[in-house]
Amino acid sequence: MRSSTGTTATAPRTSPTTSTGRPGRRRSRRCRTSSGTGRTPAGWTSRAARTPIPPGSSTSTTACSSSSSSRDAPTRPRPERNAPMKAQNLSRKNFLYLAALASAGLLAGCSGSGEKDEPSAPAATEEPAAEEASYPYDFVTKLRKSEELYATASKTPGTVESMTYTCHSYALEAVDGTSDVMVDKTLYVYLPNGYDPSKQYDILYLMHGTGDKEGYWLTTDGNNKGTSTLNLLDSMHDQGLCEDTIVVTPTYYSIPEGMDINISMSGGEDGGLPEDSDPYADEWPMYFWQEIRNDIIPLVEAKYSTYAGGDVSEESIVASRDHRAFAGLSRGSMTTVNSAMMHCLDYFAWYGCFSGVWADFDEFKSILEGEFADFDVKYWYNGNGTDDFALENHQEFVERALEEMPDRFKDGENYSFVLFDGGVHAYNAWIVDLYNSLLCFFKS
């Protein structure tokens, strides 16, 4: 029986200026959002910055459906192939080759209508042979039988606890020019079986996507994703496939009581966006870094045993960054880059982006080579699918990172891109991304 407990606490609060003294600046929100069809996915814009943002991220289908698609994705899953691609760990050259095939129509791609692209005429030149895998980890790249990773419940399960806290709604304050907009929030904490307060644990902060909340990964409220995620975490722990890791799932949504904001990506006429769709949709990921630094990490790591040793001062958090990771799916992946990497690189050393990035690369490069020049990225895992509408913007961003920041990111050393053949914007891909991430996070 998996136990669950709750904790109520008030996080140490500071002003929107972080404890580092760095101003709570409002950054540019020029997010790259081109889709495979050349159109902006979902096509909504924010009230504060008329900038396209990523479509929603969650899917209402069960975790066991290997061809399920997101409720808001512009594509439908394609049928299973008779001869699926051989599973392999894709190096950068593999990825570029397959992405080129997808663009040419040789792999089924995304279209705005959700229909499978028509096959292209055979190429005039001979197809190059795919390069062998170069990653030292046994990444899973086939979704067809990935359910085996999380189908069985452990006989020694971990536990899930909840924590409540009060903090600023940093995004609303920044966008609307207000102050002291306070919200009550909840987050969940997974503790591996045998959690011992006298031992130090690595810790992963894991984000959901559009329309979902803090319970997406670890609870069973309204879906079976929590069961699947917990089975996966327990299984990896039981088999020694990952380091002993605490997993924390907060939410970037900070909506005050009494404010009616529709965070859903569905419900509009003709399957489009609802008229009252979230006007702050692309702001939450941009300002979440303040909550990470000021509220979430101090709250969680003051209670649970991490390498910070209970000392949640800035100096202690920075000193223990090698044991702290941040990852997310879709808009949570957007949060990973825009908040965790661009504002908290001194706090985290390991990163995971599942399905998309949507960030300003020039700003990203400037910050990492400027303010955070002294902090390395131990590993940056990236995952996406050949039929995921978020593939193109993700590909564009990471390719620029590899080409323009070679001292920062080296394919096969501290960077990987795993491409799922036939993968769409759905949980059955993201749960495998989580598995792959934990294979490489916190490893020497």
C-alpha positions as CSV (number, residue, x, y, z in Angstrom):
1,M,0.0,0.0,0.0
2,R,1.4,3.3,-1.1
3,S,1.1,5.9,1.7
4,S,0.5,9.6,1.3
5,T,0.8,12.4,3.8
6,G,0.3,16.1,3.7
7,T,2.3,19.0,5.1
8,T,1.2,22.6,5.4
9,A,3.8,25.2,5.4
10,T,4.5,28.8,4.5
11,A,7.5,29.2,2.3
12,P,10.0,31.8,3.2
13,R,9.0,34.8,1.1
14,T,10.9,37.6,-0.3
15,S,10.1,40.4,-2.7
16,P,10.1,39.6,-6.4
17,T,13.8,40.4,-6.3
18,T,15.5,37.1,-5.7
19,S,17.7,36.3,-2.7
20,T,20.7,36.7,-5.0
21,G,19.9,40.4,-5.4
22,R,19.3,39.8,-9.1
23,P,16.4,42.0,-10.1
24,G,13.1,40.4,-11.0
25,R,13.5,41.6,-14.5
26,R,10.8,41.1,-17.0
27,R,12.5,39.4,-19.9
28,S,11.7,39.3,-23.6
29,R,9.2,36.6,-24.5
30,R,10.1,36.1,-28.1
31,C,9.4,32.4,-28.2
32,R,10.0,30.4,-31.4
33,T,6.9,28.5,-32.1
34,S,6.9,27.4,-35.8
35,S,5.2,24.1,-36.5
36,G,5.8,21.5,-39.1
37,T,3.3,23.2,-41.3
38,G,4.7,26.7,-41.0
39,R,1.8,27.8,-38.9
40,T,1.8,28.6,-35.2
41,P,0.4,25.7,-33.2
42,A,-2.9,26.5,-31.7
43,G,-2.2,30.2,-32.5
44,W,-3.1,32.0,-29.4
45,T,-1.2,35.0,-28.1
46,S,-0.8,36.5,-24.7
47,R,-2.3,39.8,-23.5
48,A,1.1,41.1,-22.4
49,A,3.2,40.0,-25.3
50,R,1.6,39.1,-28.6
51,T,3.8,36.1,-29.0
52,P,2.8,32.7,-30.1
53,I,3.1,30.1,-27.4
54,P,3.1,26.3,-27.3
55,P,-0.1,24.5,-27.6
56,G,-1.4,22.4,-24.7
57,S,0.4,19.4,-23.5
58,S,-1.6,16.8,-21.9
59,T,-3.6,13.9,-23.3
60,S,-6.8,12.4,-22.0
61,T,-5.9,8.9,-23.2
62,T,-4.5,6.3,-20.9
63,A,-0.9,5.7,-20.4
64,C,-1.1,2.3,-22.0
65,S,-2.1,3.7,-25.4
66,S,1.1,3.9,-27.4
67,S,-0.5,5.9,-30.2
68,S,-2.5,8.4,-28.2
69,S,-2.4,12.0,-29.0
70,S,-2.9,15.2,-27.1
71,R,-6.3,16.7,-26.8
72,D,-5.0,19.8,-28.4
73,A,-2.4,18.6,-30.7
74,P,-3.0,19.5,-34.4
75,T,-2.2,15.9,-35.5
76,R,-3.7,12.5,-35.0
77,P,-1.5,9.5,-34.3
78,R,-0.6,7.5,-37.4
79,P,-1.3,3.8,-37.5
80,E,1.4,1.4,-36.3
81,R,3.8,0.5,-39.1
82,N,4.3,-3.1,-40.2
83,A,8.1,-2.5,-40.0
84,P,8.8,0.0,-37.3
85,M,12.2,1.6,-37.1
86,K,14.8,-0.4,-35.1
87,A,15.3,1.0,-31.6
88,Q,18.5,3.0,-31.3
89,N,20.0,5.8,-29.4
90,L,20.0,8.7,-31.8
91,S,23.1,10.8,-32.0
92,R,22.9,14.3,-33.5
93,K,23.6,13.1,-37.0
94,N,20.9,10.4,-36.7
95,F,18.4,13.1,-35.5
96,L,19.3,15.4,-38.4
97,Y,18.9,12.7,-40.9
98,L,15.5,11.6,-39.6
99,A,14.3,15.2,-39.2
100,A,15.2,15.7,-42.9
101,L,13.2,12.7,-43.9
102,A,10.3,14.0,-41.9
103,S,10.5,17.3,-43.6
104,A,10.6,15.6,-47.0
105,G,7.6,13.5,-46.2
106,L,9.4,10.2,-46.0
107,L,8.4,10.0,-42.4
108,A,4.8,10.8,-41.5
109,G,4.8,14.4,-40.4
110,C,2.4,16.8,-38.7
111,S,0.0,19.0,-40.6
112,G,-2.3,21.7,-39.3
113,S,-5.3,19.7,-40.3
114,G,-4.1,16.7,-38.4
115,E,-3.9,14.6,-41.5
116,K,-0.9,12.5,-42.4
117,D,1.2,14.0,-45.1
118,E,1.1,12.6,-48.6
119,P,4.2,10.4,-49.4
120,S,6.8,12.3,-51.4
121,A,8.4,10.9,-54.5
122,P,11.5,8.7,-53.9
123,A,14.7,10.7,-53.5
124,A,16.9,10.7,-56.5
125,T,20.0,10.0,-54.5
126,E,20.8,7.0,-52.3
127,E,19.8,7.4,-48.7
128,P,22.7,7.7,-46.3
129,A,23.1,5.0,-43.7
130,A,22.2,6.1,-40.2
131,E,25.1,6.6,-37.8
132,E,25.4,4.2,-34.9
133,A,24.4,5.4,-31.5
134,S,26.9,7.3,-29.6
135,Y,25.3,7.7,-26.2
136,P,26.6,5.8,-23.2
137,Y,23.1,5.2,-21.8
138,D,20.6,2.5,-22.7
139,F,17.9,4.9,-23.8
140,V,14.6,3.6,-24.8
141,T,13.5,4.9,-28.2
142,K,10.6,2.6,-29.2
143,L,7.2,3.4,-27.8
144,R,5.5,0.2,-29.0
145,K,6.4,-1.8,-25.9
146,S,7.3,1.0,-23.6
147,E,4.4,0.1,-21.3
148,E,6.6,-2.7,-19.9
149,L,8.6,0.0,-18.1
150,Y,5.7,1.0,-15.9
151,A,3.1,-1.8,-16.2
152,T,3.8,-3.5,-12.9
153,A,3.4,-2.2,-9.4
154,S,6.4,-2.6,-7.1
155,K,6.2,-4.7,-3.9
156,T,8.3,-2.0,-2.2
157,P,6.7,1.3,-3.4
158,G,7.8,4.7,-2.5
159,T,5.5,7.3,-0.8
160,V,3.9,10.5,-2.0
161,E,3.5,13.5,0.3
162,S,1.9,16.9,-0.4
163,M,3.0,20.3,0.8
164,T,1.0,23.5,0.8
165,Y,2.5,27.0,0.8
166,T,1.7,30.6,0.1
167,C,3.7,32.7,-2.3
168,H,3.5,35.6,-4.7
169,S,1.9,35.2,-8.1
170,Y,5.0,36.5,-9.8
171,A,3.7,36.4,-13.3
172,L,0.5,38.3,-12.6
173,E,2.5,40.9,-10.6
174,A,5.0,41.4,-13.4
175,V,2.5,41.5,-16.3
176,D,-0.2,43.6,-14.6
177,G,2.1,45.9,-12.6
178,T,0.6,44.9,-9.3
179,S,2.2,43.8,-6.0
180,D,1.4,41.4,-3.1
181,V,-0.8,39.2,-5.2
182,M,-0.7,36.1,-3.0
183,V,-1.7,32.5,-3.8
184,D,-2.1,29.3,-1.9
185,K,-0.5,26.4,-3.7
186,T,0.3,22.7,-3.4
187,L,3.1,20.5,-4.6
188,Y,3.8,16.8,-4.4
189,V,6.9,14.9,-3.3
190,Y,7.9,11.4,-4.2
191,L,10.2,9.6,-1.7
192,P,11.8,6.4,-2.8
193,N,11.2,3.3,-0.7
194,G,13.3,3.2,2.4
195,Y,13.7,7.0,2.5
196,D,16.1,7.8,5.3
197,P,16.3,11.3,6.7
198,S,19.9,10.7,7.7
199,K,20.9,10.1,4.1
200,Q,21.4,12.7,1.3
201,Y,19.3,12.3,-1.8
202,D,19.4,13.8,-5.3
203,I,16.3,15.7,-6.2
204,L,14.4,16.3,-9.5
205,Y,11.8,19.1,-9.9
206,L,9.4,17.8,-12.6
207,M,6.9,20.0,-14.5
208,H,3.5,19.3,-16.2
209,G,2.2,20.9,-19.4
210,T,-0.7,23.2,-20.4
211,G,-4.0,22.6,-18.7
212,D,-2.7,20.2,-16.0
213,K,-1.5,20.9,-12.5
214,E,0.9,19.7,-9.8
215,G,-0.8,16.3,-9.6
216,Y,-0.2,15.3,-13.2
217,W,2.8,13.1,-12.6
218,L,2.3,11.7,-9.2
219,T,-1.5,11.5,-8.4
220,T,-4.3,9.4,-9.8
221,D,-7.0,12.1,-9.7
222,G,-8.9,11.6,-12.9
223,N,-6.3,9.6,-14.8
224,N,-3.9,6.7,-14.5
225,K,-0.8,8.7,-15.2
226,G,0.1,8.9,-11.6
227,T,0.0,5.1,-11.2
228,S,2.2,4.7,-14.3
229,T,4.7,7.3,-13.1
230,L,5.0,5.8,-9.7
231,N,5.4,2.3,-11.1
232,L,8.2,3.6,-13.2
233,L,10.0,5.4,-10.4
234,D,9.6,2.4,-8.0
235,S,10.9,0.0,-10.7
236,M,13.9,2.1,-11.5
237,H,14.7,2.4,-7.9
238,D,14.2,-1.4,-7.3
239,Q,16.5,-2.3,-10.2
240,G,19.2,0.3,-9.3
241,L,18.8,2.0,-12.7
242,C,18.8,5.5,-11.2
243,E,20.3,7.2,-8.2
244,D,18.1,7.5,-5.1
245,T,16.1,10.5,-6.1
246,I,13.3,12.6,-4.6
247,V,10.9,13.9,-7.2
248,V,9.0,17.1,-6.7
249,T,6.0,18.2,-8.9
250,P,4.9,21.8,-8.5
251,T,2.8,23.9,-10.8
252,Y,3.7,27.1,-12.6
253,Y,0.0,28.2,-12.5
254,S,-0.4,30.9,-9.7
255,I,-4.1,31.9,-10.0
256,P,-5.4,33.8,-7.0
257,E,-8.7,32.7,-5.4
258,G,-11.6,34.4,-7.1
259,M,-9.8,35.0,-10.4
260,D,-11.4,32.9,-13.2
261,I,-8.9,31.8,-15.8
262,N,-9.5,29.0,-18.1
263,I,-6.3,27.0,-18.5
264,S,-7.8,24.4,-20.7
265,M,-6.7,24.2,-24.4
266,S,-10.1,22.8,-25.5
267,G,-13.7,23.6,-25.5
268,G,-13.9,26.3,-28.2
269,E,-16.0,26.2,-31.3
270,D,-15.0,23.8,-34.0
271,G,-12.4,22.3,-31.7
272,G,-10.5,25.6,-31.3
273,L,-9.5,27.5,-28.2
274,P,-12.2,28.7,-25.8
275,E,-12.9,32.4,-26.0
276,D,-11.8,32.8,-22.4
277,S,-8.5,31.0,-22.9
278,D,-5.7,31.9,-20.5
279,P,-4.3,35.4,-21.2
280,Y,-1.2,34.6,-19.1
281,A,-0.4,31.3,-20.8
282,D,3.0,32.2,-22.0
283,E,3.9,34.2,-18.9
284,W,3.7,31.5,-16.3
285,P,6.9,29.7,-17.6
286,M,8.8,33.0,-17.9
287,Y,8.4,34.1,-14.2
288,F,8.3,30.8,-12.5
289,W,12.0,31.0,-11.7
290,Q,11.2,33.5,-8.9
291,E,9.0,30.9,-7.2
292,I,11.6,28.2,-7.7
293,R,14.3,30.3,-6.0
294,N,12.3,32.1,-3.3
295,D,9.7,29.6,-2.3
296,I,9.8,26.0,-3.6
297,I,13.4,25.0,-3.1
298,P,13.6,26.6,0.4
299,L,10.3,24.9,1.4
300,V,11.1,21.4,0.1
301,E,14.8,21.2,0.9
302,A,14.4,22.5,4.4
303,K,12.2,19.5,5.2
304,Y,13.6,16.7,3.0
305,S,17.1,15.3,3.1
306,T,19.0,16.5,0.1
307,Y,22.7,17.5,-0.5
308,A,21.8,20.9,0.8
309,G,21.8,19.3,4.2
310,G,18.8,21.3,5.4
311,D,20.6,24.6,4.8
312,V,18.6,26.5,2.2
313,S,20.7,29.6,2.0
314,E,21.8,30.6,-1.4
315,E,25.4,29.5,-0.8
316,S,24.2,26.0,0.2
317,I,21.9,25.6,-2.7
318,V,24.6,26.7,-5.2
319,A,27.1,24.4,-3.6
320,S,24.8,21.4,-4.0
321,R,23.7,22.1,-7.6
322,D,25.3,19.0,-8.9
323,H,22.6,17.0,-7.1
324,R,19.6,18.9,-8.4
325,A,17.8,18.5,-11.7
326,F,14.9,20.2,-13.5
327,A,12.7,18.8,-16.3
328,G,9.3,19.2,-17.9
329,L,7.0,18.4,-20.8
330,S,5.6,20.8,-23.4
331,R,5.0,24.1,-21.5
332,G,6.9,22.5,-18.7
333,S,9.8,22.1,-21.1
334,M,9.4,25.7,-22.0
335,T,9.7,26.4,-18.2
336,T,12.8,24.3,-18.0
337,V,14.6,26.5,-20.5
338,N,13.1,29.9,-19.8
339,S,13.2,29.7,-16.0
340,A,15.4,26.9,-14.8
341,M,18.3,27.2,-17.3
342,M,18.1,31.0,-17.9
343,H,17.6,32.1,-14.3
344,C,18.6,29.2,-12.1
345,L,21.6,27.6,-13.7
346,D,23.5,28.2,-10.4
347,Y,20.9,26.0,-8.7
348,F,20.5,23.1,-11.2
349,A,23.1,21.1,-13.1
350,W,20.9,18.6,-14.9
351,Y,18.0,19.3,-17.3
352,G,15.4,17.5,-19.3
353,C,13.2,19.0,-22.2
354,F,10.4,16.8,-23.3
355,S,8.6,18.0,-26.5
356,G,9.5,21.5,-27.4
357,V,11.5,24.5,-26.1
358,W,9.8,27.8,-27.2
359,A,12.5,30.2,-26.1
360,D,14.7,33.1,-27.4
361,F,18.0,31.4,-28.3
362,D,20.0,34.7,-28.5
363,E,18.9,35.5,-24.9
364,F,19.6,32.0,-23.8
365,K,23.1,32.1,-25.2
366,S,23.8,35.6,-23.8
367,I,22.7,34.5,-20.2
368,L,24.6,31.2,-20.2
369,E,27.8,32.8,-21.5
370,G,27.4,35.9,-19.4
371,E,25.7,35.8,-16.0
372,F,26.1,32.0,-15.7
373,A,29.4,31.5,-17.4
374,D,30.9,29.8,-14.4
375,F,28.2,27.2,-14.1
376,D,28.3,24.2,-16.4
377,V,25.4,21.9,-17.5
378,K,26.2,18.4,-16.5
379,Y,23.7,16.9,-18.8
380,W,20.8,18.1,-21.1
381,Y,18.5,15.4,-22.1
382,N,16.0,16.2,-25.0
383,G,13.2,14.0,-26.3
384,N,10.6,14.4,-29.0
385,G,8.7,12.4,-31.6
386,T,8.7,12.4,-35.4
387,D,5.0,13.2,-35.4
388,D,5.0,15.8,-32.5
389,F,4.1,19.3,-33.6
390,A,6.7,20.6,-31.2
391,L,9.6,18.9,-33.0
392,E,10.6,21.7,-35.3
393,N,11.0,24.4,-32.7
394,H,12.8,22.0,-30.5
395,Q,15.2,20.9,-33.3
396,E,15.9,24.5,-34.3
397,F,16.8,25.6,-30.7
398,V,19.0,22.7,-29.8
399,E,20.9,22.6,-33.1
400,R,21.8,26.3,-32.6
401,A,23.0,25.4,-29.1
402,L,25.3,22.7,-30.4
403,E,26.6,24.8,-33.2
404,E,27.0,28.1,-31.5
405,M,27.9,27.0,-28.0
406,P,30.3,24.1,-28.6
407,D,32.1,24.7,-25.3
408,R,28.8,24.3,-23.5
409,F,27.1,21.4,-25.2
410,K,28.7,18.4,-26.8
411,D,26.5,15.7,-28.4
412,G,27.2,12.4,-26.7
413,E,28.9,14.0,-23.7
414,N,26.6,16.3,-21.9
415,Y,23.8,16.4,-24.4
416,S,21.4,13.9,-26.1
417,F,18.4,14.0,-28.3
418,V,16.2,10.9,-28.4
419,L,13.7,10.8,-31.3
420,F,10.7,8.5,-31.0
421,D,9.6,7.1,-34.4
422,G,5.8,7.9,-34.7
423,G,5.9,9.7,-31.3
424,V,3.3,12.4,-30.8
425,H,2.6,15.0,-28.1
426,A,1.5,12.6,-25.4
427,Y,2.2,11.0,-22.1
428,N,3.4,7.7,-23.5
429,A,6.4,9.6,-24.9
430,W,7.0,11.8,-21.9
431,I,7.0,8.9,-19.4
432,V,9.8,7.3,-21.5
433,D,11.6,10.7,-21.5
434,L,11.4,10.6,-17.7
435,Y,12.9,7.1,-17.7
436,N,15.7,8.1,-20.1
437,S,16.4,11.3,-18.1
438,L,16.8,9.3,-14.9
439,L,19.2,7.0,-16.6
440,C,21.7,9.8,-17.1
441,F,20.9,12.3,-14.3
442,F,23.3,12.5,-11.4
443,K,25.7,10.1,-13.0
444,S,29.4,10.9,-13.1
